[in-house]
Amino acid sequence: MTGYDVAIIGLGAMGSAAAFHLAKRQATVVGFDNFVPPHLMGSSHGDTRIIREAYHEAPEYVPIVQRSYELWTELEQESGRSLLKQTGGLMLGPPGGETVSGAI
């Protein structure tokens, strides 16, 4: 019987990333998913997903998002594949409004 340090339920974006980084730290990891990865059944799968850096609702989230960009770059370098396409965003609202002033 094989033992594992960590068991991960769900191998979508978060579960897969957790498994990847734990394994890089020499943890023995087992993952379980309802479908065989990669698949198109998760909430973070598909061609139209976004990572948003402008969070007027929760500015404490911004450093986490900025770190995620660094991790995407590392993963692209390690895999030799382009995985993330960065584009711009457009925040609309009155100049003094919560959305625009918070995003700035």
Z-matrix of the N, CA and C atoms (Angstrom, degrees):
N
C 1 1.451
C 2 1.532 1 108.52
N 3 1.324 2 116.25 1 136.43
C 4 1.456 3 122.23 2 -179.54
C 5 1.520 4 109.30 3 -97.30
N 6 1.312 5 116.63 4 137.05
C 7 1.455 6 121.30 5 175.46
C 8 1.520 7 109.93 6 -102.22
N 9 1.301 8 115.76 7 156.30
C 10 1.456 9 121.94 8 -179.90
C 11 1.521 10 108.95 9 -130.63
N 12 1.314 11 115.60 10 148.78
C 13 1.457 12 120.30 11 174.58
C 14 1.524 13 110.74 12 -76.18
N 15 1.339 14 115.43 13 -36.20
C 16 1.460 15 120.76 14 -174.57
C 17 1.522 16 109.78 15 -141.23
N 18 1.332 17 116.10 16 137.74
C 19 1.463 18 122.11 17 170.98
C 20 1.523 19 107.32 18 -114.87
N 21 1.328 20 116.34 19 131.63
C 22 1.461 21 121.37 20 -178.84
C 23 1.515 22 108.60 21 -116.39
N 24 1.325 23 115.35 22 127.04
C 25 1.457 24 121.59 23 177.83
C 26 1.523 25 107.31 24 -101.35
N 27 1.323 26 116.53 25 115.05
C 28 1.459 27 121.81 26 -178.00
C 29 1.512 28 110.39 27 98.94
N 30 1.314 29 116.48 28 115.32
C 31 1.466 30 121.16 29 -176.90
C 32 1.518 31 111.93 30 -113.05
N 33 1.320 32 115.55 31 39.78
C 34 1.456 33 119.96 32 172.58
C 35 1.515 34 109.38 33 -75.36
N 36 1.314 35 116.72 34 -154.44
C 37 1.463 36 120.71 35 -177.07
C 38 1.523 37 111.76 36 -59.25
N 39 1.295 38 118.22 37 -47.21
C 40 1.469 39 120.95 38 -176.99
C 41 1.527 40 111.57 39 -72.69
N 42 1.321 41 117.05 40 -46.72
C 43 1.459 42 120.14 41 -179.43
C 44 1.520 43 112.42 42 -63.31
N 45 1.326 44 116.74 43 -42.92
C 46 1.462 45 120.97 44 178.70
C 47 1.522 46 111.46 45 -64.47
N 48 1.328 47 115.72 46 -41.84
C 49 1.470 48 119.53 47 178.99
C 50 1.524 49 110.15 48 -64.33
N 51 1.331 50 116.91 49 -41.97
C 52 1.467 51 119.69 50 178.41
C 53 1.522 52 110.44 51 -62.11
N 54 1.324 53 117.11 52 -45.09
C 55 1.471 54 120.89 53 179.92
C 56 1.526 55 110.50 54 -61.75
N 57 1.315 56 116.93 55 -44.36
C 58 1.458 57 122.34 56 -179.51
C 59 1.528 58 111.44 57 -59.10
N 60 1.334 59 116.48 58 -49.94
C 61 1.460 60 119.95 59 -176.04
C 62 1.523 61 112.18 60 -72.85
N 63 1.313 62 117.70 61 -33.39
C 64 1.471 63 119.64 62 174.89
C 65 1.523 64 110.56 63 -65.40
N 66 1.327 65 116.45 64 -43.28
C 67 1.466 66 119.88 65 179.25
C 68 1.527 67 111.02 66 -63.99
N 69 1.339 68 117.14 67 -36.71
C 70 1.468 69 120.43 68 176.52
C 71 1.523 70 111.28 69 -62.27
N 72 1.328 71 116.30 70 -25.17
C 73 1.472 72 121.29 71 179.27
C 74 1.538 73 111.19 72 -94.98
N 75 1.327 74 115.27 73 16.93
C 76 1.470 75 122.52 74 174.95
C 77 1.529 76 114.37 75 73.80
N 78 1.323 77 118.70 76 15.20
C 79 1.466 78 120.61 77 174.23
C 80 1.523 79 108.61 78 -78.02
N 81 1.315 80 116.75 79 146.64
C 82 1.467 81 119.90 80 172.70
C 83 1.526 82 106.53 81 -90.23
N 84 1.324 83 115.10 82 124.87
C 85 1.461 84 121.38 83 -170.53
C 86 1.519 85 110.10 84 -126.15
N 87 1.318 86 116.13 85 139.80
C 88 1.458 87 121.49 86 170.53
C 89 1.527 88 106.55 87 -124.79
N 90 1.335 89 116.01 88 138.57
C 91 1.457 90 120.54 89 -179.58
C 92 1.511 91 111.02 90 -122.73
N 93 1.308 92 115.35 91 145.44
C 94 1.457 93 122.20 92 178.69
C 95 1.521 94 109.12 93 -125.48
N 96 1.317 95 116.18 94 137.50
C 97 1.452 96 120.96 95 176.88
C 98 1.514 97 108.33 96 -141.71
N 99 1.298 98 116.46 97 152.12
C 100 1.465 99 121.30 98 178.78
C 101 1.524 100 111.82 99 -67.03
N 102 1.336 101 116.13 100 -25.51
C 103 1.458 102 121.87 101 -178.77
C 104 1.527 103 109.10 102 -124.95
N 105 1.315 104 116.84 103 163.04
C 106 1.460 105 120.84 104 178.36
C 107 1.530 106 108.46 105 -79.67
N 108 1.340 107 117.83 106 117.46
C 109 1.460 108 118.65 107 179.43
C 110 1.523 109 111.15 108 -75.43
N 111 1.319 110 118.06 109 151.84
C 112 1.463 111 124.99 110 -4.96
C 113 1.520 112 110.95 111 -79.18
N 114 1.301 113 115.98 112 146.72
C 115 1.462 114 121.30 113 179.32
C 116 1.524 115 109.67 114 -140.60
N 117 1.294 116 117.03 115 172.47
C 118 1.469 117 122.03 116 -176.49
C 119 1.527 118 112.41 117 -106.96
N 120 1.332 119 117.44 118 17.97
C 121 1.457 120 120.37 119 -173.41
C 122 1.528 121 114.28 120 -95.35
N 123 1.315 122 119.03 121 -6.01
C 124 1.462 123 121.34 122 -178.05
C 125 1.510 124 113.01 123 -88.33
N 126 1.314 125 116.12 124 162.73
C 127 1.464 126 120.87 125 -178.46
C 128 1.519 127 112.59 126 -70.38
N 129 1.328 128 117.85 127 -19.73
C 130 1.461 129 119.86 128 -178.62
C 131 1.525 130 112.56 129 -104.86
N 132 1.314 131 116.92 130 15.42
C 133 1.463 132 120.69 131 -179.00
C 134 1.519 133 110.56 132 -103.21
N 135 1.312 134 115.67 133 153.53
C 136 1.456 135 120.86 134 176.97
C 137 1.511 136 111.76 135 120.81
N 138 1.301 137 115.82 136 -179.57
C 139 1.454 138 122.04 137 -174.63
C 140 1.519 139 114.11 138 -88.88
N 141 1.322 140 118.55 139 -10.82
C 142 1.460 141 120.10 140 -172.54
C 143 1.524 142 111.04 141 -123.42
N 144 1.306 143 116.74 142 66.52
C 145 1.458 144 121.35 143 178.09
C 146 1.520 145 108.99 144 -115.40
N 147 1.325 146 115.69 145 157.92
C 148 1.457 147 119.74 146 -174.28
C 149 1.530 148 110.31 147 -135.17
N 150 1.310 149 115.11 148 143.99
C 151 1.459 150 122.48 149 165.43
C 152 1.515 151 104.68 150 -114.84
N 153 1.297 152 116.80 151 120.72
C 154 1.460 153 121.64 152 -174.60
C 155 1.520 154 109.33 153 -108.54
N 156 1.335 155 116.48 154 127.27
C 157 1.461 156 121.10 155 -179.84
C 158 1.523 157 111.95 156 -92.95
N 159 1.309 158 118.45 157 -24.09
C 160 1.464 159 122.24 158 -179.08
C 161 1.535 160 109.08 159 -89.75
N 162 1.313 161 116.06 160 101.90
C 163 1.466 162 121.91 161 -178.66
C 164 1.518 163 109.75 162 -119.36
N 165 1.334 164 116.49 163 89.61
C 166 1.462 165 118.56 164 177.37
C 167 1.526 166 110.63 165 -70.34
N 168 1.331 167 116.81 166 -23.06
C 169 1.461 168 120.74 167 -178.29
C 170 1.528 169 112.15 168 -73.89
N 171 1.331 170 116.61 169 -29.95
C 172 1.464 171 120.86 170 -175.71
C 173 1.526 172 109.76 171 -153.29
N 174 1.330 173 117.97 172 81.33
C 175 1.458 174 120.58 173 -176.37
C 176 1.533 175 113.46 174 -61.33
N 177 1.316 176 117.84 175 -21.09
C 178 1.466 177 119.86 176 177.72
C 179 1.522 178 112.09 177 -67.43
N 180 1.319 179 116.54 178 -13.91
C 181 1.469 180 121.82 179 178.43
C 182 1.533 181 111.68 180 -78.06
N 183 1.321 182 117.49 181 -23.15
C 184 1.466 183 122.40 182 -174.74
C 185 1.530 184 113.37 183 -57.17
N 186 1.341 185 120.49 184 -47.80
C 187 1.478 186 118.74 185 178.51
C 188 1.531 187 112.85 186 -60.53
N 189 1.314 188 117.27 187 -32.33
C 190 1.465 189 120.40 188 177.87
C 191 1.522 190 109.94 189 -66.77
N 192 1.325 191 116.26 190 -42.36
C 193 1.472 192 120.58 191 178.20
C 194 1.523 193 110.02 192 -65.02
N 195 1.320 194 117.16 193 -42.30
C 196 1.464 195 119.95 194 179.00
C 197 1.524 196 110.80 195 -61.88
N 198 1.318 197 117.60 196 -38.46
C 199 1.469 198 120.42 197 176.27
C 200 1.518 199 110.59 198 -66.36
N 201 1.325 200 117.38 199 -34.60
C 202 1.467 201 119.54 200 179.24
C 203 1.523 202 111.23 201 -63.26
N 204 1.324 203 117.28 202 -35.04
C 205 1.467 204 119.78 203 176.43
C 206 1.529 205 110.57 204 -63.03
N 207 1.332 206 116.81 205 -41.11
C 208 1.465 207 120.33 206 177.44
C 209 1.535 208 110.31 207 -61.79
N 210 1.323 209 116.33 208 -42.25
C 211 1.465 210 120.32 209 -179.10
C 212 1.529 211 111.68 210 -68.41
N 213 1.336 212 117.41 211 -36.11
C 214 1.470 213 120.00 212 175.26
C 215 1.524 214 110.03 213 -62.29
N 216 1.328 215 116.72 214 -42.29
C 217 1.466 216 121.00 215 179.04
C 218 1.529 217 110.46 216 -61.98
N 219 1.345 218 116.73 217 -44.53
C 220 1.461 219 120.26 218 177.70
C 221 1.525 220 111.37 219 -60.31
N 222 1.329 221 116.18 220 -43.42
C 223 1.462 222 120.27 221 -179.15
C 224 1.521 223 111.31 222 -65.31
N 225 1.327 224 116.90 223 -39.62
C 226 1.465 225 120.06 224 176.26
C 227 1.530 226 110.73 225 -61.90
N 228 1.320 227 116.94 226 -42.15
C 229 1.468 228 120.34 227 179.78
C 230 1.526 229 111.22 228 -65.68
N 231 1.319 230 116.74 229 -42.73
C 232 1.466 231 120.68 230 -179.42
C 233 1.523 232 112.49 231 -68.57
N 234 1.330 233 116.70 232 -36.02
C 235 1.461 234 120.31 233 -177.42
C 236 1.523 235 112.92 234 -87.94
N 237 1.340 236 117.05 235 -18.89
C 238 1.455 237 120.54 236 -176.54
C 239 1.523 238 112.69 237 71.65
N 240 1.334 239 116.06 238 20.81
C 241 1.470 240 120.62 239 -178.51
C 242 1.519 241 110.37 240 -126.45
N 243 1.310 242 115.15 241 151.76
C 244 1.456 243 120.63 242 172.79
C 245 1.531 244 107.32 243 -84.65
N 246 1.329 245 116.65 244 120.35
C 247 1.462 246 120.61 245 -174.22
C 248 1.520 247 113.66 246 -118.11
N 249 1.312 248 117.25 247 -20.13
C 250 1.458 249 121.24 248 -175.27
C 251 1.517 250 109.39 249 -131.61
N 252 1.314 251 116.50 250 128.65
C 253 1.459 252 120.75 251 175.66
C 254 1.525 253 107.60 252 -110.65
N 255 1.330 254 115.51 253 112.65
C 256 1.452 255 119.86 254 179.52
C 257 1.517 256 109.75 255 -86.20
N 258 1.309 257 115.08 256 132.63
C 259 1.463 258 122.35 257 176.27
C 260 1.519 259 107.50 258 -130.39
N 261 1.282 260 116.88 259 -176.97
C 262 1.456 261 120.51 260 178.13
C 263 1.513 262 111.10 261 -92.58
N 264 1.291 263 114.34 262 176.76
C 265 1.462 264 121.64 263 176.04
C 266 1.509 265 109.25 264 -136.92
N 267 1.286 266 116.16 265 163.25
C 268 1.460 267 121.02 266 -178.59
C 269 1.520 268 108.49 267 -131.95
N 270 1.318 269 115.86 268 118.55
C 271 1.463 270 121.50 269 177.12
C 272 1.520 271 107.08 270 -102.59
N 273 1.306 272 117.48 271 125.64
C 274 1.460 273 121.97 272 -177.69
C 275 1.520 274 111.06 273 -116.45
N 276 1.317 275 115.06 274 142.08
C 277 1.447 276 120.48 275 177.28
C 278 1.506 277 109.48 276 160.26
N 279 1.318 278 116.70 277 175.90
C 280 1.465 279 118.95 278 178.17
C 281 1.536 280 109.91 279 -65.25
N 282 1.350 281 117.35 280 147.07
C 283 1.470 282 121.03 281 -175.46
C 284 1.536 283 113.55 282 -53.10
N 285 1.310 284 117.91 283 -36.94
C 286 1.463 285 120.69 284 -178.97
C 287 1.518 286 113.27 285 -93.94
N 288 1.327 287 115.93 286 3.80
C 289 1.451 288 119.92 287 -176.40
C 290 1.519 289 112.62 288 -73.39
N 291 1.323 290 115.51 289 164.33
C 292 1.458 291 122.10 290 -176.32
C 293 1.535 292 112.47 291 -60.99
N 294 1.321 293 118.27 292 -42.70
C 295 1.466 294 120.96 293 -175.98
C 296 1.516 295 112.04 294 -64.15
N 297 1.326 296 117.17 295 -51.90
C 298 1.461 297 120.61 296 -176.13
C 299 1.529 298 111.35 297 -71.83
N 300 1.312 299 118.20 298 -49.67
C 301 1.467 300 119.93 299 -178.03
C 302 1.528 301 110.90 300 -65.82
N 303 1.318 302 117.20 301 -36.03
C 304 1.460 303 120.37 302 177.80
C 305 1.507 304 112.91 303 -68.84
N 306 1.325 305 117.09 304 -36.79
C 307 1.456 306 120.72 305 178.67
C 308 1.521 307 111.71 306 -68.62
N 309 1.328 308 115.30 307 -36.47
C 310 1.473 309 119.47 308 178.74
C 311 1.514 310 109.37 309 -66.13
